[in-house]
Amino acid sequence: MDVRNCISCGKPFIFVRVNLCPDCQAAEEEKYERVRVYLRDNPGSSLDETVKNTGVSREDELKMCRTGRIECGIGSSSYLNCIRCGTPIATGSYCAECALDILSKIQDVKEKVAEEIKPGNNRDRNRMYTRPKL
């Protein structure tokens, strides 16, 4: 059992998969549902219009955009920027180019590590040695 403090209210709770207590998680879901319904009924609304008409804070809506739950319009003044290069994006944290670059670097590291641990490359590490008598 993993007991943690809620990142929103600070109340201790038993961690399941989100760093929010059940009450705060229900409140987040209710906010998301309000935004989702509004955007379904008013497609193409800007972030400012959505904030004004749903009562959900700008920070909460930007968090929904960052986590991929909703998309922010790139043409509006409320778009997100790639956290690496600053390019406007509709959702997430990275633009497509930065995401591909990061993935290729991760793949390079994986290949390098796999090459280092291949059988035959570790001959000296796999041998047994005897300790001399003192």
Order of alpha helices (4+ residues) and beta strands (2+ residues): beta-beta-alpha-alpha-alpha-beta-beta-alpha
